[in-house]
């Protein structure tokens, strides 16, 4: 049977909390630990901090009772290992594998070296392992991938500061192995990676600006499962409002039958229910373009036919589970806390909040001054025809082919075309903007009759602008697959370069009702941009 969670588990973590600054290092603070299903769990984490050691942790009464074992556990019954009893850790720490920031308590790289279940022995009837630890002798049967059989932890002394020294040994049983050394088995049982692998290319980091419940942040876009048919059907069964479980989160959704987008000719208007269904279906596809990026929300709570406004600050009433980022450089009066769509339910929440457009930063929250995309915005003027805009887009296509640069266009869902160029992090916004400006002016020089470089719209004489100025921190272009505030709910959709020659192409051709069948047919045409290891070439 699983151990019962005791009300005192929070108090047991007082020492753990005291040693950690959760305003800087968002290791799990142990708010409400999850209850384990089945037997008690244990984990051994190979931890390279100031010194290499192995953290042996047993689930006892709602916390992880922990010992640091410098040379690691062994199956050799003839060897005794020194172990040092350290503060209890929260259960959220159980599967932590990543990097703790340098300068923080325990800073270094960590892998889950072994994990499994355990049973107490000689702990009373019923067993009380917490009392055994307090009495200085814990007998356990371990069922791990590496550690199996009977182990004993025995306290040998307590120094003047209260630091407890223990011995760890393996009993003579069927699982004993003479000469067995932990260092001969360095891989993680979760990922198969070593500490060197994790340090060089960590999959996760602990956010330094959020509580434990949402501290773990993926450093790489993860595969996100699609919304299930049952989840979508549950939305349809709701009346005008209700609680909707989507992607493992419970959302309070309201005004479901409210019209947010007027109808196009021959179509039905688009309701809030329609928008939420679309957000749920597109979120797994869109997530890699939003992960780890601050989101600027363009809200139209009264519908696309009314005046919208930018809403960047995450409201105080937002659910605690929502991922977020506090901009440390925000001046007084500026937006400080941004929504970060690190999970698909966060996008659904934004849609329910009235955000009809989604604009993510082109830099990530850990390095906000280093963009991962260079952006080219073909912004039509009053006299710019669609054919004129296509001419400009095709000229850029030729330029990128000549430069051997990976780039992809997308229609905006309104009047324009945008081109996204993936880049590795390194150049700042000034360098990126200068590169795009030079490229665009070279292209614009071919057709000067179509382009104006004037800043104000009224000064452009109705001509198009190749807007390189969007390459700046906190300036954004609409995200791929985001709706736009116009009748029919048009969508900004990635296209293939060859589609610039399609006579049926229009900038607002696809809507939230037609883009999903297109994706099923053609796939995500922006996918090639993800993770591209590309540096901007020198322009002569």
C-alpha positions as MATLAB code, in Angstrom:
seq = 'XXXXXXXXXXXXXXXXXXXXXXXXXXXXXXXXXXXXXXXXXXXXXXXXXXXXXXXXXXXXXXXXXXXXXXXXXXXXXXXXXXXXXXXXXXXXXXXXXXXXXXXXXXXXXXXXXXXXXXXXXXXXXXXXXXXXXXXXXXXXXXXXXXXXXXXXXXXXXXXXXXXXXXXXXXXXXXXXXXXXXXXXXXXXXXXXXXXXXXXXXXXXXXXXXXXXXXXXXXXXXXXXXXXXXXXXXXXXXXXXXXXXXXXXXXXXXXXXXXXXXXXXXXXXXXXXXXXXXXXXXXXXXXXXXXXXXXXXXXXXXXXXXXXXXXXXXXXXXXXXXXXXXXXXXXXXXXXXXXXXXXXXXXXXXXXXXXXXXXXXXXXXXXXXXXXXXXXXXXXXXXXXXXXXXXXXXXXXXXXXXXXXXXXXXXXXXXXXXXXXXXXXXXXXXXXXXXXXXXXXXXXXXXXXXXXXXXXXXXXXXXXXXXXXXXXXXXXXXXXXXXXXXXXXXXXXXXXXXXXXXXXXXXXXXXXXXXXXXXXXXXXXXXXXXXXXXXXXXXXX';
ca = [
       0.000    0.000    0.000;
       1.247    3.551   -0.632;
       2.277    5.568    2.388;
      -0.287    8.000    3.678;
       0.618   11.629    3.221;
       1.026   13.286    6.566;
       0.086   16.857    7.273;
       3.595   17.449    8.532;
       5.316   16.969    5.161;
       5.462   20.724    4.532;
       7.196   21.238    7.852;
       9.684   18.513    7.031;
      10.773   20.543    3.996;
      11.646   23.644    6.002;
      15.386   22.940    5.822;
      15.167   22.256    2.089;
      13.363   25.557    1.483;
      15.730   27.516    3.688;
      18.711   26.488    1.580;
      17.109   27.495   -1.721;
      16.135   30.877   -3.087;
      12.980   30.112   -5.050;
      12.982   33.590   -6.535;
      16.085   32.461   -8.426;
      16.115   28.667   -8.591;
      12.781   27.084   -9.275;
      13.545   23.625   -8.076;
      10.314   22.102   -6.810;
       9.404   23.714   -3.506;
       7.135   20.874   -2.425;
       3.792   22.587   -2.207;
       1.407   19.630   -2.549;
       3.335   16.430   -3.281;
       1.626   13.857   -5.458;
       0.574   10.564   -3.934;
       2.448    7.584   -5.366;
       0.395    4.764   -6.844;
       1.403    1.419   -5.442;
       4.559    0.824   -3.434;
       6.900    3.411   -2.013;
       9.337    4.788   -4.564;
      13.032    5.451   -4.441;
      15.364    7.354   -6.753;
      19.141    7.690   -6.987;
      20.376   10.800   -8.762;
      23.965   11.114   -9.924;
      24.690   14.719   -9.082;
      27.757   16.715  -10.095;
      27.746   19.819   -7.932;
      30.902   21.006   -6.174;
      31.765   17.320   -5.944;
      30.355   14.240   -7.596;
      27.987   12.277   -5.379;
      24.905   10.098   -5.574;
      21.676   11.281   -3.936;
      19.789    8.294   -2.512;
      16.153    9.195   -1.812;
      13.359    7.090   -0.290;
       9.703    8.109   -0.341;
       8.669    8.316    3.317;
       5.580   10.088    4.623;
       5.107   12.506    1.731;
       8.733   13.535    1.240;
      11.948   12.065   -0.142;
      14.210   11.192    2.793;
      17.677   11.755    1.357;
      21.311   10.741    1.779;
      24.347   11.926   -0.187;
      26.606    8.971   -1.017;
      29.958   10.275   -2.357;
      31.131    7.019   -3.974;
      27.683    5.763   -4.869;
      25.740    2.688   -3.743;
      27.180   -0.747   -4.443;
      25.891   -4.307   -4.718;
      29.152   -5.559   -3.187;
      28.281   -6.814    0.329;
      31.920   -6.520    1.406;
      32.051   -2.749    0.852;
      30.625   -0.075    3.123;
      29.819    3.331    1.698;
      29.806    6.587    3.633;
      26.461    8.373    3.429;
      25.401   11.746    4.800;
      21.826   12.378    5.821;
      20.675   15.595    4.134;
      17.419   17.515    4.197;
      14.222   15.903    2.967;
      13.295   16.751   -0.616;
       9.811   17.190   -2.089;
       8.297   14.375   -4.124;
       8.329   16.616   -7.207;
      12.088   16.121   -7.241;
      11.699   12.424   -7.964;
      12.279   12.510  -11.728;
      14.345   15.685  -12.013;
      17.033   15.292  -14.663;
      18.691   18.457  -15.862;
      20.830   21.333  -14.663;
      20.530   23.396  -11.486;
      21.879   26.919  -12.143;
      25.443   27.654  -11.105;
      25.717   29.665   -7.922;
      22.615   28.092   -6.402;
      22.533   25.414   -3.714;
      23.321   22.133   -5.438;
      24.188   23.840   -8.708;
      25.291   21.324  -11.316;
      24.020   18.558  -13.569;
      21.783   15.730  -12.420;
      20.647   12.447  -13.965;
      18.214    9.843  -12.671;
      20.796    7.097  -12.200;
      18.326    4.552  -10.817;
      14.688    4.414   -9.748;
      12.165    1.880   -8.578;
      10.198    0.818   -5.524;
      11.214   -0.282   -2.050;
       9.859   -1.984    1.045;
      10.863   -1.372    4.657;
      12.109   -4.190    6.877;
      12.512   -4.300   10.648;
      10.413   -1.146   10.822;
       7.657   -2.313   13.143;
       4.184   -3.670   12.542;
       2.816   -1.770   10.788;
       6.136   -0.540    9.318;
       7.173    2.948   10.347;
      10.287    3.802    8.307;
      10.242    7.418    9.498;
      10.758    6.150   13.045;
      13.521    3.875   11.784;
      15.329    6.856   10.264;
      14.915    8.809   13.477;
      16.335    5.838   15.409;
      19.324    5.667   13.063;
      18.831    2.323   11.297;
      16.832    1.705    8.112;
      16.538   -1.726    6.454;
      15.108   -1.768    2.945;
      14.399   -4.136    0.067;
      15.016   -2.290   -3.214;
      13.510   -3.102   -6.603;
      15.333   -0.890   -9.068;
      16.897   -1.310  -12.467;
      20.408   -1.259  -11.001;
      19.939   -1.595   -7.255;
      18.170   -4.749   -6.085;
      18.062   -6.664   -2.850;
      18.514   -5.824    0.837;
      20.312   -2.657    1.903;
      20.946   -1.192    5.351;
      21.574    2.423    6.330;
      23.078    2.886    9.791;
      23.848    6.178   11.528;
      27.377    6.192   12.955;
      27.753    9.675   14.414;
      26.291   13.152   14.594;
      28.721   16.045   14.711;
      28.375   19.256   16.655;
      26.479   20.987   13.874;
      23.913   18.192   13.688;
      25.296   16.659   10.499;
      24.607   12.932   10.512;
      27.115   10.438    9.143;
      25.746    7.041    8.085;
      26.993    3.847    6.469;
      25.275    2.191    3.514;
      25.810   -1.493    2.820;
      24.286   -4.343    0.799;
      23.388   -7.597    2.505;
      24.639  -11.023    1.421;
      21.671  -12.140   -0.708;
      20.889  -13.363   -4.211;
      21.450   -9.872   -5.670;
      24.891   -9.287   -4.159;
      27.743   -8.835   -6.674;
      31.377   -8.699   -5.566;
      33.318   -5.751   -6.986;
      30.207   -3.936   -8.249;
      30.921   -0.183   -8.732;
      28.329    2.486   -9.535;
      30.805    4.317  -11.752;
      30.803    1.376  -14.156;
      27.121    2.100  -14.873;
      26.955    5.876  -15.565;
      23.811    6.101  -17.718;
      20.430    7.488  -16.680;
      17.630    4.946  -16.393;
      15.239    7.590  -17.763;
      17.091    8.764  -20.855;
      20.136    6.531  -21.228;
      22.305    9.645  -21.110;
      25.287   10.462  -18.922;
      25.885   13.575  -16.852;
      28.182   14.858  -19.599;
      25.379   14.425  -22.129;
      22.884   16.275  -19.943;
      25.293   19.106  -19.205;
      26.178   19.559  -22.873;
      22.611   19.376  -24.156;
      20.000   19.508  -21.393;
      16.427   18.706  -22.338;
      14.974   20.605  -19.405;
      15.768   23.496  -17.159;
      14.277   24.763  -13.942;
      12.683   28.176  -14.394;
      13.955   30.696  -11.894;
      10.861   32.869  -11.895;
       7.927   30.551  -11.259;
       6.598   28.244   -8.532;
       7.427   24.554   -8.478;
       4.209   23.396  -10.148;
       5.388   24.894  -13.440;
       9.138   25.173  -12.899;
      10.205   22.437  -15.283;
      10.605   23.886  -18.753;
      11.400   21.938  -21.878;
      14.377   23.290  -23.777;
      13.234   21.576  -26.950;
       9.831   21.502  -28.618;
       8.188   18.318  -27.471;
       5.764   16.128  -29.316;
       2.317   17.063  -28.045;
      -0.606   14.715  -28.413;
      -3.673   15.893  -30.276;
      -6.854   16.836  -28.471;
      -8.966   13.706  -28.202;
     -12.379   13.250  -29.746;
     -13.823   12.898  -26.246;
     -12.309   16.212  -25.170;
     -13.742   18.005  -28.198;
     -17.116   16.335  -27.737;
     -17.138   17.508  -24.116;
     -16.847   21.101  -25.333;
     -19.829   20.612  -27.643;
     -21.923   19.214  -24.795;
     -21.468   22.326  -22.659;
     -24.254   24.880  -22.632;
     -23.130   28.502  -22.790;
     -20.473   28.034  -20.111;
     -18.923   25.344  -17.967;
     -15.779   23.503  -16.955;
     -13.840   21.873  -19.785;
     -11.035   19.366  -19.284;
      -8.524   19.782  -22.104;
      -4.898   18.575  -22.263;
      -5.074   17.601  -18.598;
      -6.158   21.051  -17.443;
      -9.545   22.209  -16.192;
     -10.675   25.437  -17.837;
     -13.703   27.531  -16.989;
     -15.041   28.531  -20.400;
     -17.719   31.153  -20.880;
     -19.966   32.756  -23.540;
     -19.542   29.750  -25.802;
     -22.289   30.757  -28.235;
     -21.107   34.338  -28.567;
     -20.309   35.324  -32.161;
     -16.679   36.430  -32.376;
     -16.269   36.550  -36.172;
     -18.991   37.622  -38.576;
     -19.876   35.211  -41.337;
     -18.400   35.206  -44.787;
     -20.887   34.935  -47.633;
     -22.459   31.491  -47.647;
     -20.973   30.536  -44.263;
     -22.048   30.561  -40.640;
     -20.547   33.050  -38.186;
     -17.736   31.820  -35.941;
     -18.555   31.511  -32.259;
     -16.328   31.371  -29.236;
     -16.979   27.630  -29.066;
     -15.653   27.344  -32.632;
     -12.551   29.327  -31.698;
     -11.825   27.202  -28.627;
     -12.236   24.008  -30.633;
      -9.808   25.358  -33.228;
      -7.314   26.431  -30.530;
      -7.420   22.940  -29.024;
      -6.878   21.271  -32.396;
      -4.127   23.591  -33.612;
      -2.262   23.913  -30.287;
      -0.143   20.744  -30.667;
       0.977   21.906  -34.138;
       1.570   25.490  -33.065;
       3.275   24.659  -29.743;
       6.857   24.369  -31.132;
       6.626   27.955  -32.432;
       5.458   29.305  -29.064;
       7.435   27.243  -26.548;
       9.687   29.351  -24.293;
       8.493   32.577  -25.908;
       6.606   35.466  -24.346;
       3.183   35.867  -25.944;
       1.618   39.204  -26.831;
      -2.141   38.730  -26.912;
      -4.334   40.829  -29.230;
      -7.675   40.708  -27.476;
     -11.116   41.244  -28.934;
     -13.412   40.245  -26.052;
     -16.430   41.707  -27.861;
     -15.599   40.115  -31.178;
     -13.515   40.789  -34.265;
     -15.916   43.486  -35.460;
     -15.022   45.716  -32.513;
     -11.844   47.555  -31.611;
      -9.228   45.256  -30.163;
      -6.352   46.038  -27.851;
      -2.981   44.567  -26.925;
      -2.905   42.701  -23.653;
       0.574   41.579  -22.644;
       0.446   41.420  -18.855;
      -0.824   38.109  -17.532;
      -3.756   39.010  -15.260;
      -3.702   38.261  -11.557;
      -6.735   36.001  -11.907;
      -4.939   33.712  -14.385;
      -4.743   30.070  -13.217;
      -1.678   29.226  -11.199;
      -0.683   26.449  -13.606;
      -0.253   28.791  -16.580;
       3.401   29.045  -17.678;
       4.718   32.591  -17.444;
       7.843   34.700  -17.571;
       8.769   37.761  -15.530;
      10.853   40.106  -17.652;
      13.671   41.250  -15.343;
      14.330   44.269  -17.573;
      10.805   45.677  -17.401;
      10.714   49.319  -16.368;
       7.983   50.654  -14.057;
       4.701   50.731  -15.952;
       5.866   48.198  -18.548;
       4.601   44.661  -18.903;
       6.443   42.395  -16.518;
       4.662   39.021  -16.472;
       3.969   37.413  -19.846;
       2.087   34.282  -20.747;
       4.399   31.600  -22.166;
       2.654   28.832  -24.102;
       4.807   25.950  -22.916;
       1.815   23.621  -22.991;
      -1.170   23.470  -25.364;
      -3.790   24.175  -22.693;
      -2.236   27.631  -22.253;
      -3.184   28.532  -25.834;
      -6.762   27.420  -25.222;
      -6.806   29.601  -22.116;
      -5.636   32.593  -24.182;
      -8.422   32.030  -26.715;
     -10.966   31.834  -23.907;
      -9.511   35.096  -22.560;
     -10.500   36.814  -25.813;
      -7.120   36.707  -27.568;
      -8.095   36.316  -31.216;
      -4.509   36.886  -32.402;
      -1.372   35.275  -31.034;
       1.984   37.041  -31.396;
       5.037   35.300  -29.897;
       8.435   36.925  -29.450;
      11.143   35.862  -31.872;
      13.539   35.390  -28.953;
      13.232   32.977  -26.059;
      12.807   33.867  -22.422;
      16.252   32.636  -21.348;
      18.023   34.856  -23.924;
      15.557   37.608  -24.845;
      18.122   39.658  -26.783;
      19.018   36.838  -29.192;
      16.335   36.131  -31.809;
      15.885   32.719  -33.389;
      14.176   34.117  -36.489;
      14.875   36.978  -38.857;
      11.572   38.404  -40.106;
      10.626   40.009  -43.393;
       7.235   41.691  -43.533;
       5.865   42.526  -46.987;
       3.402   45.204  -45.925;
       1.157   46.365  -48.805;
       0.214   49.992  -49.240;
      -3.145   51.387  -50.323;
      -2.273   51.083  -54.004;
      -0.380   47.776  -53.749;
      -2.181   45.042  -55.638;
      -1.975   41.375  -54.731;
       0.002   40.789  -57.896;
       2.477   43.479  -56.840;
       2.944   41.757  -53.505;
       3.534   38.429  -55.206;
       6.264   40.049  -57.327;
       8.035   41.173  -54.147;
       7.660   37.740  -52.560;
       9.055   35.982  -55.642;
      12.052   38.326  -55.694;
      12.774   37.322  -52.112;
      12.402   33.682  -53.145;
      15.075   34.202  -55.798;
      17.337   35.999  -53.313;
      17.122   33.161  -50.802;
      17.793   30.578  -53.495;
      20.878   32.544  -54.551;
      22.085   32.836  -50.953;
      21.260   29.190  -50.176;
      19.303   30.360  -47.133;
      16.430   28.383  -45.629;
      13.321   30.541  -45.365;
       9.588   30.020  -45.587;
       6.721   32.375  -46.516;
       3.287   32.592  -45.008;
       0.216   34.531  -45.897;
      -0.929   36.807  -43.111;
      -4.654   36.194  -43.206;
      -5.150   39.898  -43.928;
      -3.397   41.531  -46.927;
       0.276   40.729  -46.634;
       2.971   38.071  -46.852;
       5.677   37.392  -44.289;
       8.920   35.454  -44.617;
      10.545   33.742  -41.639;
      14.262   32.908  -41.646;
      15.482   30.583  -38.845;
      18.839   31.435  -37.265;
      20.942   29.980  -34.479;
      21.129   32.149  -31.411;
      24.069   34.492  -31.329;
      23.377   37.668  -33.309;
      21.395   40.306  -31.430;
      18.454   42.227  -32.823;
      20.613   45.058  -34.160;
      22.639   42.631  -36.272;
      19.565   40.746  -37.454;
      17.700   43.924  -38.334;
      20.688   45.253  -40.273;
      20.890   42.008  -42.272;
      17.196   42.075  -43.157;
      17.391   45.774  -44.044;
      20.281   45.167  -46.443;
      18.523   42.208  -48.064;
      15.203   44.013  -48.422;
      16.755   47.153  -49.868;
      18.610   45.036  -52.407;
      15.328   43.399  -53.423;
      13.436   46.687  -53.354;
      15.979   48.289  -55.672;
      14.863   45.902  -58.424;
      11.305   47.289  -58.364;
      11.569   50.791  -56.875;
       8.174   51.675  -58.297;
       6.544   49.232  -55.835;
       8.386   50.105  -52.622;
       8.612   53.020  -50.229;
      11.021   53.289  -47.347;
       9.092   56.033  -45.567;
       8.175   55.280  -41.974;
       4.692   56.825  -41.867;
       1.938   55.207  -43.931;
       0.694   58.597  -45.125;
       4.133   59.365  -46.560;
       4.423   56.193  -48.657;
       2.199   57.230  -51.518;
       0.270   53.996  -51.260;
       3.378   51.876  -51.937;
       4.424   48.710  -50.105;
       6.959   48.701  -47.307;
       9.505   45.949  -46.732;
       9.435   46.269  -42.986;
      12.701   45.202  -41.383;
      11.997   47.133  -38.166;
      10.029   44.251  -36.670;
      13.380   42.654  -35.883;
      13.505   44.145  -32.395;
      12.870   42.891  -28.898;
       9.153   42.665  -28.047;
       8.157   43.433  -31.642;
       6.268   40.571  -33.165;
       4.590   39.273  -36.275;
       1.492   37.151  -36.028;
       2.245   33.509  -35.239;
       1.684   30.810  -37.848;
      -1.869   29.423  -37.673;
      -3.114   32.364  -35.620;
      -6.599   33.654  -36.480;
      -7.025   37.244  -37.650;
      -9.888   39.576  -36.662;
     -11.988   39.535  -39.832;
     -15.169   37.816  -41.062;
     -14.838   34.055  -41.328;
     -11.848   33.923  -38.948;
      -9.050   33.863  -41.558;
      -5.739   32.321  -40.485;
      -2.096   33.199  -41.100;
      -0.909   30.083  -42.921;
       2.545   28.858  -44.015;
       2.756   28.204  -47.750;
       5.242   26.583  -50.073;
       7.389   28.815  -52.282;
       5.712   27.246  -55.320;
       2.313   28.437  -54.101;
       3.370   31.991  -54.937;
       2.641   30.919  -58.522;
      -0.840   29.564  -57.703;
      -3.465   31.859  -59.274;
      -5.979   30.923  -56.559;
      -3.738   32.038  -53.671;
      -5.062   34.924  -51.594;
      -3.693   36.311  -48.318;
      -6.911   35.429  -46.470;
      -7.692   32.219  -48.337;
      -7.735   29.895  -45.322;
      -9.907   30.077  -42.217;
     -10.103   28.161  -38.959;
     -12.559   25.858  -40.749;
     -10.374   25.106  -43.776;
      -6.780   25.173  -42.509;
      -6.971   21.857  -40.650;
      -7.902   19.838  -43.758;
      -5.014   21.603  -45.515;
      -2.651   20.507  -42.756;
      -3.846   16.929  -43.090;
      -3.072   17.086  -46.814;
       0.182   19.075  -46.899;
       1.526   18.907  -43.371;
       3.130   21.831  -41.524;
       5.130   23.723  -44.152;
       7.003   25.644  -41.447;
       8.331   22.459  -39.819;
      11.655   22.707  -41.685;
      12.408   25.891  -39.738;
      12.384   24.169  -36.358;
      15.858   23.536  -35.026;
      17.562   24.735  -38.216;
      21.283   25.257  -37.591;
      21.597   28.315  -39.823;
      23.751   31.414  -39.704;
      23.003   34.454  -41.799;
      25.504   34.736  -44.651;
      27.442   37.881  -45.379;
      25.704   40.110  -47.928;
      27.898   41.914  -50.424;
];
